Amino acid sequence: MGSGSVPSLATCGDTVARKPRRTRHSPGARRALGRVVLAALPLVAAAMVLAPQSMSDRARVWAAPVFRPLQSVTAEWALDLNQPFEPSRPTAAAPVPDDLVRRLRVLENALAEATARLADYDRRVRDLAHIRDALDGLPCRLVPARVMAPEVAGGRTSAMLSKGFSDGVRPGGAVVRARLDRGAREAIETGEPVLTAAGLVGVVDQVGPLTSGFRLLSHPDTRLLVQLVLRRDGRWQPGPDGLSAEGAGDGRTMVIEHVPRAADVAVGDFVVTSPSPESALPPFLIVGRVARSDPHPTNLLFLTLVVELQVPSDAAREVYVLSRDAGAER
C-alpha cells in the first residue's frame, strides 16, 4: 500500500474502538422498553374506558387465557363476606392431676396464713414501740397475751346466759372479767395491769399455771387512783390528782366521785392513772375520757364524773401484761 492511501477499517481495528451494538437484553434496552410500556398504559386505559361495550367484552375474552391462572392462584387469598366468621377455638388444655391441685391449694393456704401472721407481728411490734415510748423507761416488761373466749375459759358460750361473776359477766349481760392465755409460766403476778396500745384494760387478780384472770376496769371491784388531764387554750395541763375511780359494772364506764366543783372539769378531758406513790399502777396510763359531769347527790361542792373507757370490754382481744422486770427491786 502506498504512503498516500487511506487505511481501511479492517486494517485499523486494533487502533479504533468499535461502538458496542445495543441488544434487547442490555440494561439500556430494558429501560427503554419500560418507558414505552409506562407511556402506553394510560393510552390503553383511556381506550378501554372510551371504547364501546362490545369491544371491552371482546378484549376481556381474549385476555382470559392469560389472567385465568393468576385468578386461580389468588382465589384462596380472598375473604368471602357471605360466610359467617368463626374465631379459632383454643385447643383443650391437658387435665391437671388431682395431686398437683391439692398441693397448690395447700401452698396457697400456707401463703395466706404466713401473710396474716406477718401482718399480726408488724402490728404487735408497732404496739410495743408505742407502749414503750409511753412508759418512758420504767423497769418493766411487756408480756403479749390474748383474751380467751368465754367458752374456752370455762364460761358459757353466750355472755347473756351467764349466771354471775364466776363466768365474768354481770346479771345485766356486761362482761366485767376475762381470762388470758398467759400465767405463772410467764412470771405474771396479781395486781399487774393489762393494757393495749390505746390504753388500760384491767388488772390481773388471779394467776394460774397457764392462764390468768383479770378484772376489767368496769368491774365494780376495780378501784384506781387517777388524775385528770385538761386541755385549755390548746395546751395540756394537769388537773386534780389522787381521785378514786370505780367500775360502774356496765362494761363501758367508770365513776369518779368527790371531784371539786372548782376544778374546771369539762367533757372530753382525759383520765389517766395517777403518778402518786400510793398508786399501785404505773403512771399516766390512759383510762378514758370524761363523758358526763353531774352534781354530787349529797354534796353540792363536788361533782360526779362518768368516764367512758378508752378500751371497751368488747374491743380487748390482743393485750399486754405490764409485768415487773425480774432485775428490778421489789
C-alpha positions as a printed Julia matrix, in Angstrom:
330×3 Matrix{Float64}:
   0.0     0.0     0.0
   1.25    3.43   -0.96
   2.1     6.06    1.54
  -0.76    8.31    0.39
  -3.61    5.77    0.56
  -6.15    5.81    3.48
  -6.15    2.69    5.6
  -9.38    0.67    5.7
 -11.44   -0.03    8.84
 -10.43   -3.65    8.72
  -6.8    -2.77    8.96
  -7.38   -0.18   11.73
  -9.4    -2.42   14.04
  -6.64   -2.51   16.53
  -6.37    1.26   16.73
 -10.02    2.44   16.51
 -12.54    1.33   19.23
 -15.68   -0.19   17.87
 -19.09    1.15   19.15
 -20.97   -1.62   21.05
 -24.21   -2.8    19.5
 -27.4    -2.45   21.66
 -29.4    -5.67   22.16
 -32.76   -6.28   23.83
 -31.07   -7.85   26.84
 -28.86   -4.89   27.6
 -29.78   -2.55   30.51
 -30.4     0.34   28.16
 -32.88   -1.68   26.14
 -34.78   -2.73   29.22
 -35.08    0.85   30.43
 -36.33    1.98   27.07
 -38.91   -0.82   26.98
 -40.12    0.13   30.44
 -40.62    3.74   29.39
 -42.61    2.65   26.37
 -44.88    0.4    28.49
 -45.48    3.15   31.07
 -46.34    5.59   28.31
 -48.72    3.1    26.69
 -50.64    2.16   29.86
 -52.59    5.45   30.1
 -53.5     5.16   26.41
 -54.75    1.59   26.87
 -56.78    2.6    29.94
 -58.34    5.54   28.08
 -59.14    3.27   25.13
 -60.82    0.74   27.44
 -62.94    3.47   29.0
 -63.93    5.18   25.75
 -64.33    2.01   23.66
 -67.81    0.55   23.14
 -69.04   -2.22   25.48
 -68.74   -4.84   22.75
 -65.04   -4.16   22.26
 -64.43   -4.29   26.04
 -66.14   -7.69   26.21
 -64.03   -8.96   23.31
 -60.83   -7.77   24.99
 -61.86   -9.49   28.21
 -62.47  -12.75   26.34
 -59.09  -12.52   24.53
 -57.23  -11.78   27.82
 -59.0   -14.51   29.81
 -56.45  -17.29   28.97
 -53.68  -15.02   30.2
 -55.22  -13.96   33.53
 -57.1   -17.17   34.45
 -54.04  -18.91   36.04
 -53.44  -15.81   38.13
 -57.08  -15.77   39.3
 -56.9   -19.42   40.34
 -53.84  -18.68   42.45
 -55.27  -15.58   44.2
 -58.75  -17.04   44.73
 -57.62  -18.56   48.03
 -56.49  -15.15   49.26
 -59.97  -13.57   49.0
 -62.32  -13.34   52.02
 -65.87  -14.42   51.39
 -68.01  -11.96   53.33
 -71.11  -14.11   52.88
 -69.7   -16.81   55.11
 -70.03  -16.24   58.91
 -66.78  -15.59   60.71
 -65.91  -18.19   63.33
 -62.99  -17.43   65.63
 -60.47  -20.11   66.15
 -61.19  -22.23   69.21
 -58.35  -22.86   71.62
 -57.25  -26.37   71.96
 -58.27  -28.11   75.16
 -55.59  -27.94   77.83
 -54.25  -31.09   79.32
 -56.03  -32.02   82.58
 -54.16  -31.1    85.79
 -53.55  -34.05   88.1
 -55.59  -34.03   91.33
 -52.45  -34.42   93.41
 -50.97  -31.24   91.91
 -54.21  -29.32   92.54
 -54.21  -30.45   96.15
 -50.61  -29.36   96.64
 -51.32  -25.95   95.09
 -54.24  -25.42   97.48
 -52.07  -26.35  100.45
 -49.4   -23.88   99.32
 -52.0   -21.13   98.81
 -53.39  -21.67  102.32
 -49.9   -21.66  103.8
 -49.08  -18.41  101.98
 -52.27  -16.76  103.21
 -51.56  -17.86  106.78
 -47.97  -16.61  106.61
 -49.15  -13.24  105.26
 -51.67  -12.89  108.11
 -49.03  -13.8   110.7
 -46.57  -11.25  109.31
 -49.24   -8.55  109.42
 -50.04   -9.52  113.02
 -46.36   -9.42  114.01
 -45.92   -6.0   112.4
 -48.91   -4.64  114.31
 -47.6    -6.14  117.55
 -44.21   -4.51  117.03
 -45.86   -1.12  116.45
 -47.97   -1.54  119.59
 -44.94   -2.48  121.68
 -43.0     0.52  120.43
 -45.93    2.82  121.23
 -46.32    1.43  124.75
 -42.59    1.52  125.4
 -42.49    5.19  124.47
 -45.38    5.9   126.84
 -43.72    4.02  129.74
 -40.63    6.24  129.42
 -38.05    3.74  130.64
 -39.92    2.19  133.58
 -38.33   -1.05  134.89
 -40.93   -3.4   133.46
 -41.51   -5.89  130.67
 -44.46   -6.44  128.37
 -45.92   -9.94  128.05
 -48.1   -10.38  124.91
 -51.36  -12.2   125.64
 -54.78  -12.87  124.19
 -58.17  -12.57  125.84
 -59.76  -16.01  125.82
 -63.31  -16.56  124.63
 -65.84  -17.38  127.42
 -66.37  -20.95  126.24
 -62.6   -21.58  126.13
 -62.08  -20.02  129.55
 -64.7   -22.26  131.12
 -67.64  -19.9   130.95
 -70.79  -20.16  128.87
 -70.93  -19.77  125.11
 -73.15  -16.72  125.34
 -72.32  -13.96  127.78
 -76.03  -13.14  128.14
 -76.67  -16.59  129.66
 -74.01  -16.29  132.34
 -75.08  -16.68  135.96
 -72.82  -14.09  137.53
 -69.29  -13.03  138.41
 -67.86  -16.56  138.24
 -68.31  -16.52  134.46
 -67.04  -12.98  134.08
 -70.45  -11.45  133.36
 -72.82   -9.36  135.43
 -76.55  -10.21  135.51
 -77.26   -7.44  133.03
 -75.04   -9.07  130.41
 -71.98   -6.78  130.7
 -68.6    -8.5   130.62
 -66.55   -7.4   133.64
 -64.0   -10.25  133.96
 -61.96  -12.2   131.44
 -59.06  -14.63  131.2
 -55.68  -14.51  129.5
 -53.72  -17.29  127.83
 -50.66  -16.45  129.98
 -49.97  -17.39  133.58
 -47.29  -18.18  136.13
 -45.11  -19.75  133.46
 -44.58  -16.2   132.1
 -43.99  -14.86  135.67
 -47.27  -12.9   135.7
 -48.38  -11.73  139.15
 -51.59  -10.39  140.64
 -52.07   -6.65  140.58
 -50.29   -6.16  137.26
 -52.07   -4.02  134.66
 -53.44   -5.36  131.38
 -53.35   -2.85  128.54
 -53.32   -2.27  124.8
 -51.64    0.4   122.72
 -54.79    2.52  123.18
 -54.96    2.38  126.97
 -55.58    0.43  130.16
 -57.94   -2.58  130.05
 -57.91   -4.16  133.51
 -55.91   -5.58  136.43
 -54.79   -9.19  136.99
 -56.46  -10.69  140.08
 -55.9   -14.43  139.64
 -52.88  -16.33  138.3
 -52.83  -19.97  137.27
 -50.07  -22.12  135.78
 -51.09  -21.43  132.17
 -53.87  -18.82  132.32
 -54.72  -15.74  134.37
 -57.94  -13.97  135.29
 -58.27  -10.21  135.34
 -60.89   -7.64  136.26
 -61.86   -5.19  133.57
 -61.91   -1.52  134.52
 -65.7    -1.56  134.56
 -65.79   -4.29  137.24
 -67.41   -2.92  140.44
 -64.44   -4.16  142.5
 -61.92   -2.23  140.37
 -60.59    0.87  142.11
 -57.87    3.1   140.72
 -56.11    6.28  141.75
 -56.41    8.59  138.75
 -55.59   12.11  137.63
 -57.44   14.42  135.27
 -55.57   15.93  132.33
 -57.19   19.09  130.99
 -56.76   20.78  127.62
 -57.27   24.52  127.79
 -56.32   27.11  125.17
 -54.63   24.46  123.03
 -52.35   23.28  125.86
 -52.38   20.27  128.16
 -52.3    20.95  131.87
 -52.63   18.69  134.92
 -55.91   18.57  136.78
 -56.94   17.16  140.13
 -54.85   14.16  141.22
 -55.42   11.31  143.68
 -59.07   10.8   142.7
 -60.65    7.37  143.17
 -62.29    5.78  140.12
 -64.59    2.76  140.46
 -66.04    0.46  137.85
 -69.69    1.06  137.02
 -70.39   -2.62  136.22
 -71.78   -1.86  132.75
 -68.72   -2.88  130.74
 -68.22    0.64  129.4
 -67.66    3.24  132.14
 -66.09    4.13  135.47
 -67.34    6.65  138.03
 -65.28    9.29  139.86
 -66.94   10.87  142.86
 -65.99   13.84  145.05
 -64.38   15.91  142.32
 -64.14   19.54  143.46
 -66.53   21.75  141.56
 -63.81   24.4   141.28
 -61.6    22.0   139.27
 -63.0    23.31  135.95
 -63.58   19.82  134.56
 -65.15   19.59  131.1
 -66.48   16.8   128.93
 -63.66   15.29  126.86
 -60.89   15.7   129.46
 -58.6    12.7   129.81
 -58.37   10.43  132.84
 -55.01    8.69  133.46
 -53.5     6.61  136.23
 -52.1     8.76  139.0
 -48.36    9.45  139.33
 -48.81    9.43  143.09
 -46.59    6.97  145.05
 -49.76    5.48  146.56
 -50.91    4.26  143.13
 -50.39    0.54  142.53
 -50.14    1.02  138.74
 -47.58    2.81  136.55
 -48.4     6.48  135.99
 -50.13    8.12  133.05
 -51.78    5.05  131.53
 -54.9     6.25  129.71
 -58.11    5.14  131.41
 -60.7     7.07  129.41
 -62.33   10.45  128.87
 -64.95   12.36  130.8
 -68.34   11.67  129.21
 -70.64   13.38  131.72
 -70.36   15.66  134.73
 -73.2    15.59  137.29
 -73.65   17.35  140.61
 -72.92   15.15  143.61
 -76.22   13.85  145.04
 -75.37   14.77  148.65
 -72.7    17.48  148.46
 -73.09   20.46  146.16
 -69.37   21.32  146.43
 -68.39   18.21  144.48
 -69.12   16.62  141.11
 -69.58   13.05  139.96
 -67.86   12.22  136.69
 -68.79    9.4   134.33
 -65.68    8.25  132.46
 -66.06    6.44  129.15
 -63.32    3.82  128.94
 -60.67    4.22  126.26
 -60.77    0.46  125.53
 -64.29   -1.03  125.79
 -64.57   -4.56  127.15
 -65.69   -6.0   123.82
 -62.74   -4.4   121.97
 -59.95   -6.01  124.01
 -58.66   -9.06  122.15
 -54.86   -8.84  121.95
 -53.38   -7.27  125.07
 -50.13   -6.92  127.04
 -49.44   -7.58  130.69
 -47.2    -4.91  132.16
 -45.09   -7.16  134.36
 -42.37   -6.22  136.79
 -38.87   -6.56  135.44
 -37.03   -9.5   137.01
 -33.93   -7.36  137.59
 -35.83   -4.52  139.27
 -36.04   -4.05  143.04
 -39.23   -5.28  144.64
